Amino acid sequence: MSILVNKETRVLVQGITGREGAFHTEKMLEYGTKIVAGSTPGKGGQVVQGIPVYNSVTEARAKHEIDASIIFVPPAAAPDATLEAAHAGVPLIINIAEGMPVLDMMRVVKEIKSLPGVRLIGGNCPGLITPGECKLGIMPASTFKAGRVGMISRSGTLTYEASAMLAAAGIGCSTVVGIGGDPIIGTTFIDLLPMFNEDPDTDAVVMIGEIGGADEEMAAEWISKHMKKPVIAFISGRTAPKGKRMGHAGALIMGNVGTAESKLEAMAKANVPVADTMDQIVELTKKTLGL
Amino acid sequence: MKLHEYQAKELLARFGVPVPAGKVAFTPEEAKAIAVSVGKMTVIKAQVHVGGRGKAGGVKLAKDANEAFDRASDILGMDIKGLTVKKVLVAEAVDIAKEYYCGLIVDRNVQSYTLMVSKEGGVDIEEVAANNPDAITRFAIDPIRGLRPFEAREVALKAGLEGNINKIASMMVGLWNTCVGVDASLAEINPLVVTTAGDIIAADAKIDLDDNALSRHPELMAYRELEAEHPLEVEASAFGFAYVKLDGYIGVIGNGAGLVMTSLDVVARVGGKAANFLDIGGGAKADIVYNAVKLVLKDPDVKGVLINIFGGITRADEVAKGVIRCLEEGILTKPVAMRVAGTAVEEAHVLLEGKPINIYPTMMQAATSLVNEVNAAGGKA
């Protein structure tokens, strides 16, 4: 029915006592997300939105079964909070923080890879949502409709935009994952495409890429070899100049690496249709699904 | 944040990397004094944030202090690719036997830094990468363990570098220590020179700092040169906006990096060209929108403004309020097209009713109408 999260997913909120943490805990609870515990060092024993707060992830884990954690702490502390969750054995960690030092994230991603069974999503991402079941992120709930299209995106707002457009056309999503706009992220297209490929409740995948790096090129290669389901792509930043960071730390063309042309070429080679505009995502998805 | 060569060399020297004796000079007199203290032939190098200084005449040799004065006089005030040279590095000239390349880049494909080493030093590495990729040896560094001397030696040998291999490897490790010590997103020694006497020295260097890590290196903030940045970029950073000045004529404001990037693409698609990238971020209130519109309109290149907001956490009515304030204060001197969707869009429509601001349901419609209007009015020229 989805990948990674569903209505059974038991969630921990790290940094639950902060302004953002408390606000989004409320929003996630409203959506029906099964939040079971929160943590903030030094605030153990408090209760936020009816959720018990612990001093550490380990303390929370001692009292509750936890399937996933979402982190609401400032960017300087977020890499450490990510490792705390990873070492406490939380299998799925969502890091939404924007502005973390790139070296810290290299070290975090490397360390997490050595811990079997732990997956990091982000940083600098909106999180993920299985519409109607579990919202594990900061996305506006109203734009997502349950259905059978999987979505993976480097951009938060484009995820909302594309989901809303699909929803307006009557097309819903199985799971939507915002993988983040940073150069070093825990999970990328080629980690998620296999999951959607195997998910019986996903019929097609929309992938929203952008300039910077070669993740889209690697995804195209994987798709051409292994993907059994149709994929529709969109690439943002086609007119962005070289050498300028376009908002996202990872949206940067360095020399000849990371250009939109290279990504479009790779998609064409893998026979992945690319939408030239956001509206075309809907048209292409409809066409692919025979709607 | 991009550093000048002299700043990069100061940092490298701090981490034990040998660099030629020298200092930065702001006047020919200072250049002369530095040349006197160096006491040998010097090289006078323009310090501007642009490549190709040598070809542009911004790098000259001086055999004595008087020549250093003359060459510094020539270079100071020179225009290199639109930038005025305000300072020069006066450094000991080195006797070059061999010139190599050694650099560290953030490489998302290996989720770490990649060390790149090449025998083809002293030239633009991007050209080498494009024309002769096999001339570059790459090594993904374990970000936790760091670059170890034996690894550096292996890379140097594989790349075919000749000279004292221990000293060369030691320079690579020094470059790594500098890179992680200052949180660089790019660190290069180019050329890494083997001198005729067999010494290894970093004859030129380039460092870009990771802006996200600057807060833990407060001492490096002294390297920031506000006057070298576009004034609108400086103002935008004070507001916390992600703003990039571009070379078109349509101002673009939106929420979310992806959405703004896509807005630039749409503007180009319908026959326009964006004058800027401006992301107001998530959850913006009326005053933030007001400041964003005001900032974009300060740019004389801007002939019209596209505001593209997808209301999620950001409320469309707040955006409308910000734009209305601009209108009331008489700031809206250029055509504005707004596309708002999502949260509180009905309220936004009510607020904007009867106001001379065009509001559209899709970004394509908003961009098309705006670009047509501006182009028809001769804005493109």
Boltz contact constraints between the chains, C-beta under 6 A:
constraints:
  - contact:
      token1: [A, 99]
      token2: [B, 212]
      max_distance: 6.0
  - contact:
      token1: [A, 100]
      token2: [B, 212]
      max_distance: 6.0
  - contact:
      token1: [A, 101]
      token2: [B, 183]
      max_distance: 6.0
  - contact:
      token1: [A, 101]
      token2: [B, 210]
      max_distance: 6.0
  - contact:
      token1: [A, 101]
      token2: [B, 212]
      max_distance: 6.0
  - contact:
      token1: [A, 101]
      token2: [B, 213]
      max_distance: 6.0
  - contact:
      token1: [A, 102]
      token2: [B, 106]
      max_distance: 6.0
  - contact:
      token1: [A, 102]
      token2: [B, 210]
      max_distance: 6.0
  - contact:
      token1: [A, 103]
      token2: [B, 180]
      max_distance: 6.0
  - contact:
      token1: [A, 103]
      token2: [B, 183]
      max_distance: 6.0
  - contact:
      token1: [A, 106]
      token2: [B, 112]
      max_distance: 6.0
  - contact:
      token1: [A, 106]
      token2: [B, 143]
      max_distance: 6.0
  - contact:
      token1: [A, 107]
      token2: [B, 143]
      max_distance: 6.0
  - contact:
      token1: [A, 107]
      token2: [B, 144]
      max_distance: 6.0
  - contact:
      token1: [A, 109]
      token2: [B, 111]
      max_distance: 6.0
  - contact:
      token1: [A, 110]
      token2: [B, 143]
      max_distance: 6.0
  - contact:
      token1: [A, 110]
      token2: [B, 144]
      max_distance: 6.0
  - contact:
      token1: [A, 140]
      token2: [B, 312]
      max_distance: 6.0
  - contact:
      token1: [A, 155]
      token2: [B, 258]
      max_distance: 6.0
  - contact:
      token1: [A, 156]
      token2: [B, 256]
      max_distance: 6.0
  - contact:
      token1: [A, 157]
      token2: [B, 256]
      max_distance: 6.0
  - contact:
      token1: [A, 157]
      token2: [B, 258]
      max_distance: 6.0
  - contact:
      token1: [A, 157]
      token2: [B, 259]
      max_distance: 6.0
  - contact:
      token1: [A, 157]
      token2: [B, 310]
      max_distance: 6.0
  - contact:
      token1: [A, 158]
      token2: [B, 258]
      max_distance: 6.0
  - contact:
      token1: [A, 158]
      token2: [B, 259]
      max_distance: 6.0
  - contact:
      token1: [A, 160]
      token2: [B, 310]
      max_distance: 6.0
  - contact:
      token1: [A, 160]
      token2: [B, 312]
      max_distance: 6.0
  - contact:
      token1: [A, 161]
      token2: [B, 310]
      max_distance: 6.0
  - contact:
      token1: [A, 181]
      token2: [B, 257]
      max_distance: 6.0
  - contact:
      token1: [A, 183]
      token2: [B, 106]
      max_distance: 6.0
  - contact:
      token1: [A, 183]
      token2: [B, 108]
      max_distance: 6.0
  - contact:
      token1: [A, 184]
      token2: [B, 111]
      max_distance: 6.0
  - contact:
      token1: [A, 213]
      token2: [B, 108]
      max_distance: 6.0
  - contact:
      token1: [A, 214]
      token2: [B, 109]
      max_distance: 6.0
  - contact:
      token1: [A, 236]
      token2: [B, 258]
      max_distance: 6.0
  - contact:
      token1: [A, 236]
      token2: [B, 261]
      max_distance: 6.0
  - contact:
      token1: [A, 236]
      token2: [B, 262]
      max_distance: 6.0
  - contact:
      token1: [A, 237]
      token2: [B, 261]
      max_distance: 6.0
  - contact:
      token1: [A, 238]
      token2: [B, 265]
      max_distance: 6.0
  - contact:
      token1: [A, 239]
      token2: [B, 264]
      max_distance: 6.0
  - contact:
      token1: [A, 239]
      token2: [B, 265]
      max_distance: 6.0
  - contact:
      token1: [A, 239]
      token2: [B, 268]
      max_distance: 6.0
  - contact:
      token1: [A, 244]
      token2: [B, 244]
      max_distance: 6.0
  - contact:
      token1: [A, 246]
      token2: [B, 261]
      max_distance: 6.0
  - contact:
      token1: [A, 246]
      token2: [B, 277]
      max_distance: 6.0
  - contact:
      token1: [A, 247]
      token2: [B, 242]
      max_distance: 6.0
  - contact:
      token1: [A, 247]
      token2: [B, 257]
      max_distance: 6.0
  - contact:
      token1: [A, 247]
      token2: [B, 279]
      max_distance: 6.0
  - contact:
      token1: [A, 248]
      token2: [B, 257]
      max_distance: 6.0
  - contact:
      token1: [A, 255]
      token2: [B, 126]
      max_distance: 6.0
  - contact:
      token1: [A, 256]
      token2: [B, 130]
      max_distance: 6.0
